[in-house]
C-alpha cells in the first residue's frame, strides 16, 4: 500500500523549494520574452530551445522529464516537472511538480504539488499540496494541503488542511482543518475551523473565532471570543439541579448541560447538548428558545439502553444587574426509552413526572410527552 511518510513529505517540500529557487535565480537574468509555437525538451537544457529556453514562452510545450521556459501561452506538459519563469496563460500539467513565478491565468495540474509565486486566476490541483504566495483568485484542490500566503479570493478544498495567511473571500473545505489568519468573508467546512473575524459561516466539530460580524457558527464546540457566554443554574420538573453552559452567538449558541436528582432511592444524572437562540425584548427582558437532548442514566454510571429526554424550552429573563439574570418559562418534553426488564420486555424510563400528555409503547421503545417548567439564575 502506498504510504506518504514524514521523510518523503520533507523531501517533497525541499524539492519544491529548490525547484522554485532555481527558476527564480535563472529568472533574474532574463528580461526579454519571445514566443515560439512549439518546444520539446528531454531534460533542461537538452531540448529544441536549448539553453535559450528560459527566454521563450511557448504555445505548446512538451517536457519528457523536466523543462524550463519563460512562460506558457497555451499548454505545457511534463513527465515529471514544469518550470515557468514568467506567466502562464493556459494549462501547465506535470506528473510531479509545476512551478510558476509569474501570474497564472488557467490551470496547474500536478501529480504531487503546484507552486505559484504570482497571482492565481484559475485552478491549482495536486495530489498532495498547492502553494500560492500571492492572491488566489480561483480554486485550489489538493489531496493534503493548500497554502496561500496572501489572500484567497475563491475556493480551497483539501483532504487535510487549508491555510490562508491573510484573508479568505470564498469557501474553505477540508477533511481536518481550515485556517484563515485574518478575515473570513465566506464559509469554512471542516473538523476544526479557525478565523480571526467571520462574515459568513463556520461548520465543523470545533469552530474558533474572535468575532462574527454577520453569520453563524455551527458545531459541537463553537467559541466566539466576543460572543454569547452564559452559565445557568436551574431547577425543573424532571431534574431538580441543572448546571448549563451556553457559548456561541446570541442568535445561535451551543448548550452543554448536566442534571441530577434522586427519586424512590434511585439516583439519576443526565448529560445533554443542544442549540439555542436569544431574542432581546427590551433593555431588561430577553427571550430564549432552547432545544436540548439528554441521555438519562438511571441509578448507574451509564445506562446502555436508549434513554433520551428531548426538551423544547421557551424562557423569559429579567436582568437584575449587568451580570445576573433571573429566568423562567414552560417546556415541552419527549422521552424515548428502550429500557428493558430482566425478561427483555420494554418498560421504559422512570425519571419523568407522573403527569403527561401521552404515553405509548412500541416494539423497541416507549415514547412519552409532557409539559414542564424551568426556573433559574443566569450569569
N, C-alpha and C positions, 0 to 999 in steps of 0.2 A: 504494500500500500504506500502511496506517495505521501511523504510527510515533509513539512517545512519546519526545520528546527531553527533555533536561535542563531546558530553559527551561519546557516545559509542566509537568513534574513540580514545579518550583519554584512555578509559578503555582497548581498544584493544592494544594500544601501551604499556600500563603498563603491561598487561598480557604477551606480548611478552618479555618485559624486565625482568619480574620476572621469567618467564619460562626459559629464556636463562641464567639468573644469577644463578638460582638454579642448572641447569645442569652443568654450569661452575664450581660452587662451589663443586659439587659432583665429578667432573672430576679430581680435584686436588688430590683426594685420591686414584685414580685408575691408575695403570701403566700397569699391565699385561692384555693382551687381549686374551680371549678364544673364541672359536666358537662353537655354538650349532645349530643343524639343524632346530629347531622349538621352539617357545615360545608363550605362551598365557597369557595375563595379563588382569585383570579387571581394576584395578587402582593401579599403583605402590605404594607399593611393593607387592600387592596381585596378585600373578601370578605364573607361573610354575618355574620361575627363582628366585622368592622371592627377598630378599634384595641383593642377589648376581647378580641381573640383570645388574647392572652397570659394571660388569666385563666381560659380554658376548656380543659378536657380534652374530647375528642370521642370518641364511639363510632365514628363513621365520618367520615373527613376526606379531601377531595379538593383538592389544590393544583395548579392548572393549570400554574403556573410554580414559585412558591416560597411557602411559608407558615410561620407560627409558631403554636405552640399551647402551652398549659400542659401537655398530656400526651395520651396515646393510650390509650383503653380499648376497643380493638377493632382498627381498621385505618386506616392513613393512606397515601395515595398521592400522589406528587408528580411532575409532569412533569420538573422539574429538581431541586428540593431541598425537604427537610422539616426543620423545626427544632422540637424539643420542649424546653421549659424545665423539664419535670418528668419523670415516669416514663412508660415505655412498657409497657403490658400488652397485647401483641398483635403486630401487624405494622406496620413502617414501611418503605415501598418508594419509591424515587425513581430517576429516570433518571440523576442525577448523584450527589447527596450527601444523606446522612442525618446529623443531629446530635441527640444526646440528652444532656441534662445531669443526668438522673436515672438510676434503675436501669432496665435493660432486661430484661423477662421475656417473651421472644417472639423476634422476628427483625427484623434490619435488613438490607434488600437494596438495595444501591446500585450503579448502573452504574459509578461511579468509586470512591467512598470512603464509609466509615461512620466516625462519631466518637461514642464513648460515654464520658461522664465518670464515670458511676456504675458500679454492679456489673452485669455482663452475665450473665444466666442464660438462655441461649438461643443464638441464631445471629447472626453477622455475616458477610455475604457481599458481596464487592465485586469489581468488575473490576480495580481497582488496589490499594487499600490499606484496611485496617481499623486503627483506633486505639482502644484501651480504656485509660483511665487509672486504673482501679480493678481489682477482681478479675474475671477472666474465668472463668465457670463453664460455658461451653458450647463452642461451635465458632466459630472464625474461619477463613473461607475467602477468599483473595484471589489475584488474578492476579499481583500483585507482592509486596506486603509485609503482614505482620501485626505490630502492636506492642502489647504490654501493658506498661504502666509499673509494674504491681504483680505479681500472681501469676496464672498461667494454671492453672486447675483444670478441665481438659478437653482440648481438641484445637485445634491450629493447623495449617493447611495453606496454603502459598503457593507461587507459581511461582518466586519468588526467595528471600526471606528471612523468617524468623520470629524475633522478639525478645521475650523475657520479661525485664524488668529485674530481677525478683526470682526467684521460684521457678516451676517447672513441675511440676504434678501431672497427668500425662497424656502426650500424644504431640505432637511437633512433626515435621511433614513438609514439606520444602522442596526446590525444584529446585536451589538453590545452598547456602544456609547456614541453620543453626539455632543460636540463641544463647540460653542461659539463664545469667544472670549469677550466680545463686546455686545453689540445689539443684534437680536434676532427679530426680523420682521418677516414672519412666515411660520414655519412649523418644524418641530422635531419629533421623530418617532423612533424609539429605541428602548433598550432596557434602562439605561441611565442617560439623562439629558441634562445639560448644563448650558445656561446662557446668562450673561450679566443682566441684560434687560430684554423683556419679551413684549412684542406686539404681535400676537398670533396665538399659537398653542404649543404645548408640550404634552406628549402622550408616552408614558413609559412606566416601568416599575418604580423608578426613582426619578423625580424631577427637582432640580435646584435652580433657583434664580434669585437675583437681588430684588427685582421688582417686575410687575406686569402692568404695562400701560393700558393695554386693551387685549382681551382674550381670556384664555383659561389654561390651567394645568390639570391634567388628569392622570393619576397613578396610585399605586399602593402607598407610596410616601411622596408627598409634594411639600417642599419647603420654599416659601417665598419670604425672604428676609423682611421686606416691607409689605407684609400681607396681613392676613387674619390669623391671630393666635389666641386661643381661649382654653381655659381649664374650668371644668364644671364638676360640682359635687351635687348629686341628685338623688331623690327618692321617687319611686313609682310603685304601682300596684303589684309588679312582678318581682322586682329586686329592690330591697329596702335601702341598699347603699350602692351607688354607682359613681365611678370616677371616669371622667371623659376628657380627652384632649382633642381640640379641633385646630387644624392647620391648613392653610392654603390661601384662598381669596374669599372675600365676603360673598361673592356670588357663586363660588364653588369651592368648598373645603372638604378635606378628609376628616373622618371621625374615627377615633380609636377609643374604645370603651371597655370597661370590665365591671361586672355587677356581682353582688354577694347577697345571700340570705340563708336563713335556717327555717325549716318548716317540718313539723312532725318528726323531730330528732334527725332530720336529714340536712345536709349542707349542700347548697347549690352555688356554683360560680360560673360566670359566662363571659368569655372574651368576645368582642364584636368589632366590626368595622362598618363604615358607611360613608355616605356623602350627604352634604347639606348645603343650604343656601340661606343667606341673611338678607332681609329687606328692611331698610330703615322706614319707620312710620313717621317719627318726628325726632327732635333732638334728644328726647328722653326714652322713647319706645322703639324697639326693634321687633321684627317677626322673623322666626327661624323655622324652616321646613327641613326636617332631617329624616333620612331613610337609613335604618340600621339593621344589619343581620348579625345574629349572635349564635354561637354554639353553646348549648347549656349542658354542663356536666353535673350529674346527679349523684351526690354522695360518693364521689370517686374523683381521682385525679383527671381522668379523661373518659368520657362516655363514648364508646366506639360507634354505637349506632347513631344514625342521623337523628339529631335532636335540636332543631332550629327554632329561634324566635325572631320573626321579622316584624319590625315596627316602623310605622309612619307617624312622626310626631310633628305637631304644629304648636310652637311655643311663642309666647309674647314676653319680652323682657322689659324691665324698668331699671334705668341707671340710677343707683343710689349715689355713687360717686363716679369719678372718671375711671376707676379700676374695678368697681364692684357692681354687679347687676343681679337682680332677683328675677326669676322667670318661672313660668308655669304654662300648662296647656294640655289639651287632650291628645290621645294617641289611638291608633288602630293597629291591632296586633294579630298576626297569623302565626300559629305554631305548626311545624311539620315534624312529626316524630315517628321513627321506626323502632323505638324501644320495645323489646320483646320480653316475655316471661320465660321461665325455665323450660317450658314446653315449646317455645318458639312462636307463641301467639303474640300478635301486636297488642300491646297495652297502652302505648303512647307515653307522653310526658306526664310528670306530676308536679310541675312548677307553676302552671298557670292558675289564676284565681278561679273561684268556684262559679262565678257568673260567666256568661258567654253569649255570643250571638249564634254560633253554630258549632257542631262537632260531628265529624263523620270519619269512619274508619274504612280505609281502602285495603287493597290486597297487601301492600307493603308499608303504608304509612297511615298515621292518624293526623287529621287536619282540624284545627280549632281556630275560631276567630272570636275576639272580644275587644271591648273598648277599655281604655285606661286613662291615666293621668300622669303628669310629671310636675314636680316642684323641685327647684334647685337654686343654687348660687353660682354665678359665673364670674370668673376672674380674668 
